[in-house]
Each structure stands twice: as C-alpha cells, then as structure tokens.
Amino acid sequence: MSALWTSLDIAAATGGEAIGHWSVNGLSIDTRSIKPGDLFVPLKDVRDGHDFIPMAYEKGAGGVISEHQIKDAPAVNVTSVQAALEDLAKAARARSKAKRIGVTGSVGKTSVKEMLAVICTAQGRTHASQKSFNNHWGVPLTLASMPKNAEYGVFEMGMNHAEELRGLTAIVKPDIAVITTVAAGHLEFFDSVDQIALAKAEILDGLDAGGIGIVNADNPYTRLIEDYAAQRGVRLLSFGTSEAAETRILSTAQTAAGSTSKIRVLGETITLNLNMAGAHWVSNAACALLVAAKAGIAPKAAAKALAGMHGIGGRGLTQNIKINGYAINLIDESYNANPASMAAAISVLGLSKGRKIAVLGDMLELGKNAKKIHADLAGPLNDSGIDLVFTCGQYMKALHAALPEKLRGAHTENSQELAVVLATELQADDVVSVKGSLGSKMSVIIEALKSLSAQSNGGEE
C-alpha cells in the first residue's frame, strides 16, 4: 500500500519545513486513538494539541505537523496547524479523481452520509466522514485523509452560524451538494428558519461548473434555496413525495421493523426495502438514491445496497436487551435532537408494539422560544400513542408539565439521575426510545441500560 502522504508532500502542500524524510498512512488529532504511522495534527481547542506531541511520538506517530519548531523528530513545521490542515485537504482534493459529495441539512445529514457510504462502497473505493466530523477541523481532516485512489468521497458538513458552510464547501468543492432538509435548529444563533435555509444554501457556493444541488421538494424552505441557486446559476434536482420531485416517493408501507417503498428515480421506478422504521428514513433514502444516480450508480444497485443496511448507533439503532430479567427493545436516538428529528423519533416509537416509553433530554440551541417548543411535544406524544414519557433537563421540564397525567413519568435534572430512575420502572416487552441533543448526554442512559443488560447476562450482551 502506497503512503498517504510523504513529508515532502506535506511540506509542499502547506508551505512548511520538513524535518526528515518520512511518510504516513493516516491522520489523527487524538493520541488516545492514534495508530502507528499516523500523522498527528495538534489542534487547539479546550487543550492545545501541541502538549500531546511527545505522547503521539511514543505511540508511534509517523510524523507531526507543528507550530512549535521541532528539529530532532519527524515533523513539518508550519505557521498555523489549522491552515496547514486545510491546505493539505485542498492538496488531497487536487490530486484525486474521486466524485465528491457534500451533505448538509438540519436533519438527516449523518444518515444520508452513511447511506451514501454504503451505496458507494458497494460500487468502488469510497472515503467518507467518520462519526460526525463535520466542522471546521472535521471536514478538512476527512478530506486530507482521503486516499489517492478513492473513487467516491462523501463529506458531511455542519453549521450553526452563517458563513460557516461557505468556508467548508470551498475546501471540498463538491461535485454534488446535498441539503437534506431545513428545520428549526440553532435558532439561538439565527433570527428565523429562513436565515437557517440561506445558511444551508451556502453549500452550493462550492460547486464547480456543472455541479448539481440536491434539495428536499417537500420542505417549505426549499423555495429560498431555489432562489439562492437561481441567482448563482446552480442546477437543482429534488426528492420527496411532491409530484415535482425528480426522485419521487410513490408509496410506502411502514412497520416497526422497517418499510417497503416504491420510488421513481429519474424516471425509473424501483422497490426499496429498508430495515429502519420511519418516514424520515424513506426520505433520506430517496435523497441518497438521487445522489447516487447523479454519481453514476444505477438505482437498483443503490437500493440493493441500502436493503442490507441497519440502524446507526445514536440514530435509530434498535437493540434487544434484558433489564431485571425483562426483555426490552431499546431504540438509540441519543446522538442529537431538534424539533423535526424529535417528531420523527416519536412517530417511529408510535409504530411499536408493547408499552411505548419515550425518554427525552433537552433540545439545545433553540433560542428564546425553547420552553414552548419543548412543551409543544406533548401533542405528538399523545397523538402517537406513547404510554409514558420520562424527561430530564431544564427545557424538558416544560414538556413534563404540559403532558397529560397518564403520560407523565419521572423528571430529573440530568441524564445520569434519569438512568437510575428509568431502570427501576421498566417492564417486560417495553419499547424504550432515548433522544436528546448531544449536550444533554442521553447516551449515558443508553450505556447504563446496556451495562445493566450485560450484568444480567453474565457480562455478555
């Protein structure tokens, strides 16, 4: 296997000074997970990554990018590590022939990215964002890590401020730019959802000539994106249930285990079977099928790849566990939340058989109307036939107060406390969906329940 980067390559790309002749096979920003032969990139965040350079060498780093002058170890000395990382990403883009796909959206961007990774991997060498590496360091890190021979590159791009996506898309310069949907999220930093739509539309600015934008035909804010695209001469295609959509969801039969849909992709009608439940997954899949088709992948081949896909951890992965000897179905929606994704998770829980329990943590960055937005979830919870709702956090307290008495479970200040309470309340055949923003730390509840399950099974889940 040829090296990902040599010291001379890195120096040429970044304008830095190479110390020694060496090569690396990957990139890492974390000494806890660094692999021998990786390039260590010491970012500055809560801690200055330069403090961990000695540890990186101890763990076998093949080289280091550093703002601190290194003279006696494999390194490239640079003025700015962040700028060097971005320059390395641009060099990776310039030397690659991969079809580049950029994905953003208020809801579904990670799910669509994962779907595209599955589809593209079935067709050829694919490089995709790990976890949710979608910010000012995650995007260039992903691109700089892309092998020379990749045929497809799938990049997730996030934002919570205007101008943020414009910078990220300028680095990736996608051939296809995707906006999954626009919804109320990050309202703490925007005056309206209209402004969020325009901020999402910035991803289109990075398209090269002939590039294509993909948008959600069913989203009311798409009109703003269409105007934005028209002003820039960008061609848009859409997906959804709308008759105007180039990729149209014709019909769907949902169960708690998944769905079967008829979807017309650019004139070709296919059957799509998914192992993930919920209308939002069908919408995500329609988006991925359209993107794949424009990337040269046949819709039937793409659908076949998606049929083998299962839930994503933190985004709907369902697990059968035992708590106190009782069999429980645990739906892990713990990674993040906004009003749209919360409504989707509630709808999926409503499809389940058994006692339906929602375990909800705060949705963050919703601005001055946050308490009302949380309280308004009482309607969908009641309408979906949810049996019991456990909550934690300052904003979910408003929902707890708004719930009908019969739905009201315990409320605690944080997820750690709620995990303890919840474990004592579960019964046989309960279906438990856990969701909240990342900052609400709802994954604590998932891990606590899985740990209890492992203990009850003699240490094996």
C-alpha positions in Angstrom: 0.0 0.0 0.0 1.4 3.4 -1.0 1.8 6.1 1.6 -1.0 8.6 2.1 1.5 11.5 2.4 5.3 11.9 2.5 7.0 14.6 4.5 7.9 16.4 1.2 4.3 16.2 0.0 3.1 17.7 3.3 5.7 20.5 3.2 4.9 21.3 -0.4 1.1 21.5 0.3 1.4 23.6 3.4 4.4 25.7 2.8 6.0 24.2 5.9 9.5 22.9 6.6 10.0 19.2 6.5 12.3 17.7 9.2 13.5 14.4 7.8 12.2 12.1 5.1 9.2 10.0 6.2 5.7 9.0 5.3 2.3 8.5 7.0 -0.7 6.3 6.3 -3.4 8.2 8.1 -4.2 11.3 10.1 -5.1 11.7 13.8 -6.0 14.5 16.1 -6.3 12.3 19.3 -3.4 10.5 21.0 -6.0 8.2 22.6 -6.8 6.6 19.2 -3.7 7.4 17.1 -2.3 4.4 15.2 1.4 3.7 14.4 2.3 5.5 11.2 -0.3 8.3 11.5 0.3 12.0 11.1 -0.5 13.7 14.3 -2.4 17.0 13.9 -2.3 19.0 17.2 -5.4 21.2 17.1 -6.1 23.9 19.5 -9.4 23.6 21.4 -10.1 23.2 25.1 -6.5 21.9 25.2 -3.6 22.8 22.9 -2.8 19.6 21.0 0.9 20.5 20.9 1.0 19.4 24.6 0.4 15.9 23.4 3.1 15.7 20.7 5.5 13.7 23.0 2.7 11.1 23.6 2.0 11.0 19.9 5.6 10.0 19.2 5.5 7.5 22.0 2.5 5.8 20.3 4.3 5.6 17.0 3.2 8.7 15.1 4.9 8.7 11.7 5.2 12.5 11.9 3.7 15.6 13.3 2.5 19.0 12.0 3.6 21.6 14.5 3.6 25.3 15.1 6.3 24.8 17.7 9.7 24.3 16.0 10.7 20.6 16.0 14.3 19.9 14.9 15.0 16.3 16.1 12.0 14.2 15.2 9.8 13.6 12.1 7.8 16.8 11.6 6.6 19.5 9.3 6.9 22.9 11.0 4.2 25.3 10.0 2.9 28.8 11.0 -0.7 27.6 11.6 -1.8 24.0 12.1 -5.4 24.8 11.1 -4.3 26.5 7.9 -1.9 23.6 7.2 -4.7 21.1 7.7 -6.9 23.0 5.2 -4.0 23.3 2.7 -3.4 19.5 3.0 -7.1 18.9 2.3 -7.0 21.0 -0.8 -4.0 19.1 -2.0 -5.8 15.8 -1.4 -8.7 17.2 -3.5 -6.4 18.4 -6.3 -4.7 15.0 -6.7 -7.8 12.9 -6.6 -10.3 11.9 -9.3 -13.0 10.9 -6.8 -16.5 12.0 -7.2 -17.0 14.3 -4.2 -20.4 14.6 -2.5 -21.1 17.2 0.2 -24.0 16.7 2.6 -25.6 19.2 4.9 -29.1 19.7 6.4 -30.9 20.4 9.7 -31.9 16.8 10.0 -30.6 13.6 8.3 -27.2 14.7 7.1 -25.3 11.9 9.0 -27.9 9.3 8.0 -27.7 10.3 4.3 -23.9 10.4 4.5 -24.0 6.8 5.9 -26.4 5.7 3.3 -24.3 7.1 0.5 -21.2 5.5 2.0 -23.0 2.1 1.9 -24.1 2.6 -1.7 -20.8 3.9 -2.9 -18.7 1.3 -1.1 -20.7 -1.4 -3.0 -19.5 0.2 -6.2 -15.9 1.2 -5.6 -13.3 2.6 -3.3 -15.1 5.0 -1.0 -13.9 7.5 1.6 -16.4 9.1 3.9 -16.6 11.2 7.0 -16.1 9.3 10.3 -18.6 9.8 13.1 -19.9 13.4 12.7 -16.6 15.0 11.7 -18.4 17.9 10.0 -17.0 21.2 11.3 -14.0 23.5 10.6 -11.5 20.8 11.5 -13.5 17.7 10.8 -14.1 18.4 7.1 -10.5 19.2 6.2 -9.3 16.3 8.3 -11.6 13.9 6.4 -10.6 15.3 3.0 -6.8 15.3 3.9 -7.3 11.6 4.9 -8.7 10.6 1.5 -6.5 8.0 -0.3 -5.3 9.0 -3.8 -7.2 6.1 -5.4 -10.6 6.8 -3.9 -13.4 6.8 -6.4 -16.1 8.4 -4.2 -15.7 10.9 -1.3 -18.7 11.6 0.9 -18.3 14.6 3.2 -20.7 15.6 6.0 -20.8 19.4 6.6 -22.4 21.0 9.6 -23.0 24.6 10.7 -24.6 26.7 13.4 -23.6 30.1 12.1 -23.9 31.9 8.8 -20.7 31.8 6.6 -19.6 28.5 8.2 -20.7 26.3 5.3 -19.2 28.7 2.7 -15.8 28.0 4.1 -16.2 24.3 4.3 -17.6 23.9 0.8 -14.8 26.0 -0.6 -12.4 23.3 0.7 -14.3 20.3 -0.6 -15.6 21.8 -3.8 -18.2 19.0 -4.2 -19.5 17.7 -7.5 -22.8 17.1 -5.8 -24.1 19.3 -2.9 -27.0 17.9 -0.8 -29.3 19.8 1.5 -31.4 17.1 3.2 -33.9 19.5 4.8 -34.2 22.7 6.7 -35.8 22.9 10.1 -35.8 24.8 13.4 -32.4 24.1 14.9 -29.6 26.5 16.1 -32.3 29.2 16.5 -30.1 30.6 19.3 -27.8 31.9 16.5 -30.4 32.8 13.9 -33.4 35.1 13.9 -35.6 32.8 11.8 -35.7 29.5 10.0 -35.5 31.4 6.7 -32.0 32.5 7.8 -31.1 28.9 8.5 -32.2 27.9 5.0 -29.9 30.6 3.5 -27.0 29.5 5.6 -27.6 25.9 4.5 -27.7 27.1 0.9 -24.1 28.2 1.2 -23.0 24.7 0.4 -24.0 25.4 -3.2 -21.3 28.1 -3.4 -18.6 25.5 -3.5 -19.9 23.6 -6.6 -17.6 23.5 -9.6 -19.0 24.3 -13.0 -21.5 21.6 -13.9 -22.1 20.7 -10.3 -25.6 19.8 -9.0 -27.5 20.7 -5.9 -29.9 18.2 -4.4 -32.8 19.6 -2.3 -36.0 18.3 -0.5 -39.1 19.0 -2.6 -41.3 18.6 0.5 -39.6 21.2 2.6 -41.3 24.7 2.7 -37.9 26.4 2.9 -36.7 24.9 -0.3 -38.1 27.9 -2.2 -35.5 30.1 -0.6 -32.7 27.7 -1.7 -34.1 27.6 -5.2 -33.9 31.4 -5.4 -30.4 31.3 -4.0 -29.4 28.7 -6.6 -31.0 30.6 -9.4 -29.0 33.7 -8.6 -25.8 31.7 -8.9 -26.8 29.6 -11.9 -26.8 26.4 -10.0 -28.9 23.4 -11.2 -31.1 21.8 -8.6 -32.8 18.4 -8.5 -35.2 17.4 -5.8 -36.5 14.3 -3.9 -39.7 13.8 -1.9 -43.4 13.0 -2.3 -44.1 16.0 -4.4 -45.2 15.4 -8.0 -42.5 17.9 -9.0 -39.7 15.9 -7.5 -37.2 14.3 -9.9 -37.0 11.4 -7.4 -40.5 10.8 -6.0 -41.6 8.5 -3.2 -44.8 7.0 -4.7 -45.9 4.8 -1.8 -44.6 3.4 1.5 -45.8 0.6 3.8 -44.3 1.1 7.3 -43.9 -1.4 10.2 -41.9 -1.1 13.4 -39.1 -3.1 11.7 -38.8 -1.0 8.5 -40.6 -0.2 5.3 -41.2 -1.1 1.7 -41.5 1.8 -0.8 -42.0 2.4 -4.4 -39.7 5.2 -5.6 -39.3 6.7 -9.0 -35.7 7.7 -9.5 -35.2 10.0 -12.6 -37.9 8.1 -14.4 -37.1 4.6 -13.2 -39.4 3.0 -10.6 -37.8 0.7 -8.1 -38.8 -1.1 -4.9 -36.9 -0.2 -1.8 -36.8 -2.3 1.3 -35.3 -0.6 4.5 -34.5 -2.1 7.9 -35.0 1.3 9.6 -38.5 2.4 10.5 -40.0 5.8 9.9 -40.9 8.1 7.0 -37.7 10.1 7.6 -35.6 7.1 6.6 -37.6 6.7 3.4 -37.0 10.4 2.7 -33.2 10.0 3.5 -33.1 7.0 1.2 -34.8 8.9 -1.7 -32.2 11.6 -1.3 -29.4 9.1 -1.4 -30.8 7.3 -4.4 -31.0 10.6 -6.4 -27.4 11.5 -5.4 -26.2 8.0 -6.3 -27.9 8.2 -9.7 -26.2 11.5 -10.5 -22.9 9.9 -9.4 -23.4 7.2 -12.0 -24.7 4.4 -9.8 -27.8 2.6 -11.0 -30.9 3.0 -8.8 -31.5 -0.8 -8.5 -27.9 -1.3 -7.4 -28.2 1.5 -4.9 -31.4 0.1 -3.5 -29.9 -3.3 -3.1 -27.0 -1.8 -1.0 -29.5 0.0 1.2 -31.5 -3.2 1.8 -28.6 -4.6 3.7 -28.2 -1.6 5.9 -29.3 -1.5 9.5 -29.8 1.3 12.1 -27.0 3.7 13.0 -25.8 4.0 16.6 -27.4 7.1 18.1 -29.7 7.5 15.2 -32.3 4.8 15.5 -30.3 1.6 16.1 -32.7 -0.9 17.8 -31.3 -3.4 20.3 -33.0 -6.2 22.2 -31.7 -6.2 25.8 -32.7 -7.6 29.2 -33.2 -5.5 32.3 -34.1 -7.1 35.6 -34.8 -10.3 33.6 -37.3 -8.5 31.3 -36.8 -8.3 27.5 -36.7 -4.7 26.4 -36.5 -3.2 22.9 -34.1 -0.2 23.1 -34.1 2.4 20.3 -31.0 4.5 20.5 -31.7 8.0 19.2 -29.4 9.6 21.7 -26.9 11.4 19.4 -28.7 14.6 18.8 -32.1 16.3 18.5 -34.1 19.2 17.2 -37.9 19.6 16.8 -38.0 17.8 13.4 -35.9 14.8 14.4 -37.7 14.6 17.7 -41.1 14.4 15.9 -39.7 11.7 13.6 -38.4 9.6 16.6 -41.8 9.9 18.4 -43.6 8.8 15.2 -41.3 5.7 14.9 -41.9 4.8 18.6 -45.6 5.0 17.9 -45.3 2.2 15.4 -44.1 -0.2 18.0 -45.9 -3.0 19.8 -45.7 -3.1 23.6 -45.6 -0.3 26.2 -44.1 2.7 24.4 -41.7 4.7 26.5 -40.1 8.0 25.4 -37.0 9.1 27.3 -36.3 12.7 26.3 -33.5 15.2 27.1 -33.2 18.8 26.2 -33.1 20.1 22.6 -30.4 22.8 22.7 -29.7 26.0 20.8 -33.4 26.7 20.2 -33.3 30.3 21.4 -35.9 32.3 23.3 -38.9 30.0 22.5 -37.1 26.9 23.7 -39.5 26.1 26.5 -42.6 26.4 24.3 -41.0 24.2 21.6 -40.4 21.5 24.2 -43.9 21.8 25.7 -45.4 21.5 22.3 -44.1 18.0 22.0 -47.0 16.9 24.3 -49.3 16.9 21.3 -47.3 14.5 19.1 -46.5 12.2 22.0 -50.2 11.9 22.9 -51.3 11.5 19.2 -48.7 8.8 18.6 -50.0 6.7 21.4 -46.9 6.9 23.6 -47.6 5.4 27.0 -45.1 7.0 29.3 -42.6 9.9 29.0 -39.5 10.3 31.1 -37.7 13.6 30.8 -34.5 15.4 32.0 -33.1 18.9 31.7 -34.3 22.5 32.2 -36.2 22.7 29.0 -37.8 19.3 29.1 -39.3 20.4 32.4 -41.8 22.4 30.4 -42.8 19.3 28.5 -43.2 17.3 31.7 -45.6 20.0 33.0 -47.5 20.0 29.7 -48.0 16.2 29.5 -51.3 14.6 30.4 -51.1 13.0 33.8 -51.3 9.5 32.3 -48.1 10.0 30.2 -46.1 11.7 32.9 -43.1 9.6 34.1 -40.3 10.9 36.2 -38.4 14.2 35.5 -34.8 14.7 36.7 -32.2 17.4 36.3 -29.8 15.3 34.2 -29.4 12.1 32.3 -27.3 10.4 35.0 -30.1 10.7 37.5 -32.8 9.6 35.0 -30.8 6.5 34.1 -31.1 5.3 37.7 -34.8 6.0 37.9 -35.7 4.6 34.5 -34.0 1.2 35.2 -36.4 0.6 38.1 -39.5 1.4 36.0 -39.1 -1.0 33.0 -41.3 -4.0 32.4 -41.3 -6.9 30.0 -41.7 -6.0 26.3 -41.3 -2.3 26.8 -40.1 -0.3 23.8 -37.8 2.5 25.0 -36.7 5.3 22.7 -34.0 7.6 24.1 -33.4 11.0 22.4 -31.9 14.4 23.1 -29.3 16.9 22.0 -25.7 15.8 22.2 -25.1 18.2 25.1 -27.9 16.5 27.1 -25.8 13.4 27.3 -28.6 10.9 26.6 -26.0 8.3 25.6 -25.4 8.0 29.3 -28.8 6.3 29.6 -28.1 4.0 26.6 -24.8 2.9 28.1 -26.3 2.5 31.6 -29.1 0.2 30.3 -26.7 -1.8 28.1 -24.4 -2.2 31.2 -27.3 -3.5 33.3 -28.2 -5.9 30.5 -24.6 -7.1 30.3 -24.6 -7.7 34.0 -27.8 -9.7 33.9 -26.3 -11.8 31.1 -23.1 -12.6 33.0 -21.2 -9.9 31.3 -22.3 -10.5 27.7 -24.9 -8.6 25.9 
